[in-house]
Amino acid sequence: MSVATNCVELFRAGYGLLQIVAADAIVTRVLHGGPDSLSRAGLRVLGARHLAQAIALTGDAGRTAHRLGGAVDAVHTMSMFALAALGSPRRAAIDGGVAAAFAIIESRRR
């Protein structure tokens, strides 16, 4: 387990925890939306996914596991493009950008 892996997965875990714990604040202050139940639930589900992925990719996770994690992040990115088309471009840009960064990082693991 490299220092770079630890840093990326630590950031991912923190990002996921923040989405779970502070969903209302993120929706209202960052995404400039009302804290409706669908937005809160969606953000918490994504946070749980990031947290689970961080745990799975920490330790002795090999190259294949990181590549699979990168594929999950790529699918997440594509889903954000769909969300943007449905009328939430700010939400899609922020979360999709983070997912795209994770996808690139994970796909480049050796």
N, C-alpha and C positions, 0 to 999 in steps of 0.2 A: 504494500500500500504506500503510494507516494505522498509527498507533502501536497502536491497539486491536487490529487484525488481528495485528500482530506479537506482542503480548502473549498473545492467545488461542492462536495457533498455537505459540508458544514453550512455553506451559504444556502444550498438547496433546502436543507432541513430548517434553517432559520426562516427562509422565505415561506416555506410551507406552514410552519408554526404561526407566523405572522398572519397568513391568510385565514387560518383557523380561528385564532384568538381575536383578531382585530378586523373581522369582516365588515362590520358596520362602518368603522372609521375609514377603511380603504374605499368602500363604495361611495361614501359621502365626500371625503376630502380629496382622494386621488382621482377617482373616476367621475366625480361630480354628478352622482346619481342619488336617487332616494334609496334608503336602505330597505328595499323590498325583500320579501322572503326568498324569491327566486334567485336574486343576485347574491344574497348571503349564503344560501345553500350551495350555489354553484361555486362560489369562492372557497367555501369550506371543503367541498369535495376536491377541488383542484389542490388545495393546501394539503389535504390528507394524501393525495397522490404523490405530491412532491416529497412529503415526509417519508412515506413508504419507500419511494424510490431511493431516497438518500440512505435509508437504513439498508436497503438491499444492495446498494453499490459501495458500501463501506466495508472494509475488511478484505477478505480474499476474493472479491468479485473480479472475475477475469475479463479479458478483452470482449468476449461474446456478450457477457452481461452488460457491459458498458455500451456496446453497439445496440443491443436490444433496448436499453434505456434511451439511447439517442433516437431510436425509431419511435418510441412512445412520445418523446418530446416533439419529433417531427409531425406526428399525427395531431398532437395538441396544437402545434403551430398552424396546421391546415384548418383545424376546427375554428381557430381564431379568424382566419380569412373568411370563413362562412359567417361567423358572427358579425364581422365588419359589413358584409353584404346585406345582412338583415337589419342594419341600422345602429350598431354600437361600435363605431370605428375607434373611439378612444380606448375603450376596454380591450378591444382586439389588439390594438397597437401595443399597449403596455404589456399585457400578458403574453401575447404572441411573440413580442420581441424577446422577452425573458425565455420563453420556451425555445425559440429559435437559437438563442445563445447556448442554452443547455444542449440542444440537439447537435450543434456544431462541436462543442467541447467533447461530448460523449462519443461522437463518431470518430474523433481523432485520437482516442485512447489507444495505447499500444499494449 
